Amino acid sequence: MSDLADGEWRLIREEARSGPMQMALDEVAAETAATGGPRTVRVYRWAPSSLSLGYRQESGTVDWGFCADNGVDVTRRPTGGGGIYHDATGDISYTIAVPAAAVPGELLDCYELLCEPVLEAFDRMGVDAAFAAEKKPAVYQPACYLRAIHPAHDIVADGRKISGNAQYRQRDAVVQHGSLSYTRVPDRHLGVFDTGLDTREFQDRVTSIREQTGIDRTAAVTELEVALADRVGAEAGGWTDAELERAATLAETKYASDRWTRDREDPT
């Protein structure tokens, strides 16, 4: 996998944390990688269930009442694209944080490189998944899983989207994170947005790991962790106390703030 395995890598196994904390940890992982610390691959779960808005997404597309009534947290990602409903058990998320100098500068080449372990994980799960062979028009632009399908970074199975992936560069580091659909929850995927779409439209466009293979979630998570770790030679590790303290501050002051989530203003 290029020269990625030349550096020190740590695998942080699946953790359940709030949406603001998960995004803060991504930022901290980037800072650590950029300043000579270990590179990070990690798998995580959003608890409670959360909606992550794409960086440029208008907050007016959100059904804030539905989110409040159903206990869905809302935060904003530093990456672009549409919003993603991350169900506490129906979503499996991952992050790769690496120094920018260790990956291709061309965006599409970087996607291809960093998505390799994700595709390997699907193969280990028994899911016949691949980059989309062709573009498809959007069903509902504000929602990641219903946006136009792009062969560069959208992964499909049985002709339907099963994973969305996004990247950003920060402080001389590249962060790629993505969502793997373990099981579909159409009413909540659509309910978090101000849309009148029928759930059948979601089901026709999106599939899931469980639908494709029946593998249980714990096993699917393990296969993703193994694939990520194997491709870069990562050893099991964890966050330092300083990283957790920094992330907690970022989560409170930035990723949980209305200025960031609703207005896209970085209060830090």
C-alpha positions as CSV (number, residue, x, y, z in Angstrom):
1,M,0.0,0.0,0.0
2,S,2.4,2.7,-1.3
3,D,4.7,3.7,1.6
4,L,2.0,4.0,4.2
5,A,3.2,1.1,6.2
6,D,6.6,2.8,6.7
7,G,5.4,4.9,9.6
8,E,4.1,4.0,13.1
9,W,0.4,3.2,13.0
10,R,-2.1,2.5,15.7
11,L,-5.5,0.8,15.4
12,I,-8.1,2.2,17.8
13,R,-10.9,-0.4,18.0
14,E,-14.5,0.5,17.8
15,E,-15.5,3.1,20.4
16,A,-19.0,4.5,21.0
17,R,-19.0,8.3,21.5
18,S,-21.2,11.3,20.7
19,G,-21.0,12.8,17.2
20,P,-19.2,16.0,18.3
21,M,-16.6,13.9,20.1
22,Q,-16.1,11.6,17.1
23,M,-15.4,14.6,14.8
24,A,-13.1,16.1,17.5
25,L,-11.1,12.9,17.7
26,D,-10.7,13.0,13.9
27,E,-9.2,16.5,14.1
28,V,-6.9,15.4,17.0
29,A,-5.8,12.3,15.0
30,A,-4.8,14.6,12.2
31,E,-2.9,16.9,14.5
32,T,-1.0,13.9,16.0
33,A,-0.1,12.5,12.5
34,A,1.0,15.9,11.3
35,T,3.3,16.5,14.2
36,G,5.2,13.2,14.1
37,G,3.0,11.1,16.3
38,P,1.4,7.8,15.3
39,R,-0.8,7.6,12.3
40,T,-4.3,6.4,13.1
41,V,-6.8,3.9,11.7
42,R,-9.9,3.6,13.8
43,V,-13.5,2.2,13.8
44,Y,-16.2,3.9,15.7
45,R,-19.9,4.1,16.5
46,W,-22.1,7.1,17.0
47,A,-23.9,7.1,20.4
48,P,-26.5,8.5,20.5
49,S,-27.5,8.2,16.8
50,S,-26.3,11.3,15.0
51,L,-26.7,13.3,11.8
52,S,-23.4,14.6,10.5
53,L,-23.9,17.5,8.0
54,G,-21.5,18.0,5.1
55,Y,-19.3,21.1,5.6
56,R,-21.2,23.3,3.1
57,Q,-24.6,21.9,3.8
58,E,-27.4,24.3,4.7
59,S,-28.8,23.7,8.2
60,G,-32.3,24.5,6.8
61,T,-32.3,21.0,5.2
62,V,-32.5,19.4,8.6
63,D,-35.8,18.5,10.3
64,W,-34.6,19.8,13.7
65,G,-37.9,18.8,15.4
66,F,-37.6,15.2,14.2
67,C,-34.0,15.0,15.5
68,A,-35.0,16.4,18.9
69,D,-38.0,14.2,19.3
70,N,-36.0,11.1,18.3
71,G,-32.8,11.7,20.3
72,V,-30.7,12.3,17.2
73,D,-27.6,14.5,17.8
74,V,-26.6,16.9,15.0
75,T,-23.0,18.0,14.2
76,R,-21.1,19.2,11.1
77,R,-18.2,17.4,9.5
78,P,-15.1,19.1,8.2
79,T,-15.6,17.2,4.9
80,G,-18.0,18.0,2.1
81,G,-20.9,16.0,0.7
82,G,-24.4,15.4,2.0
83,G,-25.6,14.7,5.5
84,I,-25.4,11.2,6.9
85,Y,-27.7,9.7,9.5
86,H,-25.4,7.5,11.6
87,D,-27.6,5.0,13.4
88,A,-26.2,3.8,16.7
89,T,-26.2,0.2,15.5
90,G,-27.0,0.5,11.8
91,D,-23.8,2.5,10.9
92,I,-20.2,1.4,11.0
93,S,-17.7,4.3,10.6
94,Y,-14.0,4.5,10.2
95,T,-11.2,7.1,9.9
96,I,-7.7,7.0,8.5
97,A,-5.4,9.9,9.6
98,V,-2.0,10.1,7.9
99,P,0.7,12.8,7.1
100,A,-0.1,14.5,3.7
101,A,3.4,13.7,2.5
102,A,2.7,9.9,2.7
103,V,-0.2,9.9,0.3
104,P,-0.7,11.0,-3.3
105,G,-1.5,14.7,-3.8
106,E,-4.0,14.0,-6.4
107,L,-7.4,13.6,-4.8
108,L,-8.7,10.7,-6.8
109,D,-5.4,8.8,-6.4
110,C,-5.6,9.3,-2.7
111,Y,-9.2,8.1,-2.6
112,E,-8.2,5.0,-4.5
113,L,-5.3,4.3,-2.1
114,L,-7.2,4.8,1.2
115,C,-10.3,3.0,0.1
116,E,-8.3,-0.2,-0.6
117,P,-8.7,-1.5,3.0
118,V,-12.4,-0.7,3.0
119,L,-13.0,-2.7,-0.2
120,E,-10.8,-5.5,1.4
121,A,-13.1,-5.4,4.4
122,F,-16.2,-5.8,2.3
123,D,-14.6,-8.8,0.6
124,R,-13.8,-10.3,4.0
125,M,-17.4,-9.9,5.0
126,G,-18.6,-11.6,1.9
127,V,-20.0,-8.4,0.3
128,D,-19.4,-8.1,-3.5
129,A,-18.6,-4.3,-3.3
130,A,-16.7,-2.0,-5.7
131,F,-16.5,1.6,-6.7
132,A,-19.5,2.6,-8.7
133,A,-19.0,1.8,-12.4
134,E,-21.0,4.9,-13.5
135,K,-22.5,8.1,-12.3
136,K,-26.1,8.1,-11.2
137,P,-28.3,11.2,-10.7
138,A,-29.3,12.5,-7.3
139,V,-32.5,11.4,-5.6
140,Y,-32.2,13.9,-2.8
141,Q,-29.1,16.1,-2.8
142,P,-28.8,17.0,0.9
143,A,-28.5,13.3,1.9
144,C,-25.2,11.6,1.3
145,Y,-26.7,8.2,0.5
146,L,-29.2,9.8,-2.0
147,R,-26.8,12.2,-3.7
148,A,-25.5,11.6,-7.2
149,I,-23.3,8.5,-7.2
150,H,-19.7,9.2,-8.1
151,P,-17.3,6.4,-9.2
152,A,-14.4,8.2,-7.5
153,H,-15.5,7.6,-3.9
154,D,-18.9,5.9,-3.7
155,I,-18.9,2.2,-3.1
156,V,-21.9,0.1,-4.3
157,A,-23.1,-3.5,-3.9
158,D,-25.8,-5.0,-6.1
159,G,-26.0,-1.7,-7.9
160,R,-26.9,0.2,-4.7
161,K,-24.8,2.4,-2.4
162,I,-23.3,0.8,0.6
163,S,-20.6,3.2,1.7
164,G,-19.8,6.9,1.4
165,N,-16.3,8.3,1.9
166,A,-14.8,11.8,2.2
167,Q,-11.5,13.5,2.7
168,Y,-10.0,16.7,4.0
169,R,-6.5,18.0,4.6
170,Q,-5.6,19.7,7.8
171,R,-2.3,20.8,9.3
172,D,-0.2,18.7,6.8
173,A,-2.3,15.7,7.4
174,V,-5.0,13.9,5.4
175,V,-8.1,12.5,7.1
176,Q,-10.4,10.1,5.3
177,H,-13.5,9.0,7.0
178,G,-16.4,7.0,5.8
179,S,-19.7,5.3,6.7
180,L,-20.5,1.7,6.0
181,S,-24.2,0.8,6.0
182,Y,-24.6,-2.2,8.2
183,T,-28.4,-2.1,8.3
184,R,-30.9,0.3,6.8
185,V,-33.3,2.4,8.9
186,P,-35.1,4.2,6.1
187,D,-37.7,6.1,8.2
188,R,-34.9,7.7,10.3
189,H,-32.5,8.2,7.3
190,L,-35.2,10.3,5.7
191,G,-36.8,11.7,8.8
192,V,-33.8,13.7,9.8
193,F,-34.2,15.7,6.6
194,D,-37.0,18.1,5.6
195,T,-38.1,15.8,2.8
196,G,-41.3,14.0,1.7
197,L,-39.6,11.1,0.1
198,D,-41.1,7.6,0.4
199,T,-38.9,5.0,2.1
200,R,-39.1,2.8,-1.0
201,E,-37.0,5.4,-2.8
202,F,-34.3,5.0,-0.1
203,Q,-34.4,1.2,-0.2
204,D,-34.1,1.2,-4.0
205,R,-30.9,3.3,-3.8
206,V,-29.2,2.0,-0.6
207,T,-28.3,-1.5,0.5
208,S,-26.6,-2.8,3.7
209,I,-24.0,-5.4,4.8
210,R,-26.6,-7.4,6.7
211,E,-28.9,-7.5,3.6
212,Q,-26.0,-8.6,1.4
213,T,-24.5,-11.3,3.7
214,G,-26.4,-11.7,7.0
215,I,-23.1,-11.3,8.9
216,D,-23.6,-10.0,12.5
217,R,-22.5,-6.5,13.3
218,T,-19.7,-7.5,15.7
219,A,-18.1,-9.7,13.0
220,A,-18.4,-7.0,10.4
221,V,-16.7,-4.5,12.7
222,T,-13.9,-7.0,13.3
223,E,-13.4,-7.6,9.6
224,L,-13.1,-3.8,9.0
225,E,-10.6,-3.4,11.9
226,V,-8.5,-6.3,10.6
227,A,-8.5,-5.0,7.1
228,L,-7.4,-1.5,8.1
229,A,-4.7,-2.7,10.5
230,D,-3.3,-5.3,8.1
231,R,-2.9,-2.9,5.2
232,V,-0.8,-0.5,7.2
233,G,0.8,-2.7,9.8
234,A,-1.0,-1.1,12.7
235,E,-0.8,-2.3,16.3
236,A,-3.7,-2.0,18.7
237,G,-3.4,1.2,20.6
238,G,-5.4,4.0,22.2
239,W,-5.7,7.7,22.7
240,T,-3.3,9.6,25.1
241,D,-4.8,11.6,28.0
242,A,-3.7,14.8,26.2
243,E,-5.5,13.8,23.0
244,L,-8.7,13.0,24.9
245,E,-8.5,16.3,26.8
246,R,-7.9,18.2,23.5
247,A,-10.8,16.4,21.8
248,A,-13.2,17.0,24.7
249,T,-12.4,20.7,24.5
250,L,-12.9,20.7,20.7
251,A,-16.2,18.7,21.0
252,E,-17.6,21.2,23.5
253,T,-16.4,24.5,21.9
254,K,-16.7,23.6,18.2
255,Y,-18.5,20.4,17.2
256,A,-21.4,20.7,19.6
257,S,-21.9,24.4,19.1
258,D,-24.7,26.0,17.1
259,R,-22.2,28.4,15.5
260,W,-20.5,25.4,13.9
261,T,-23.4,23.1,13.3
262,R,-26.0,25.6,12.2
263,D,-23.9,28.5,10.9
264,R,-20.7,26.9,9.8
265,E,-18.6,29.3,11.8
266,D,-15.6,27.9,13.6
267,P,-15.7,29.3,17.2
268,T,-12.2,28.1,18.0
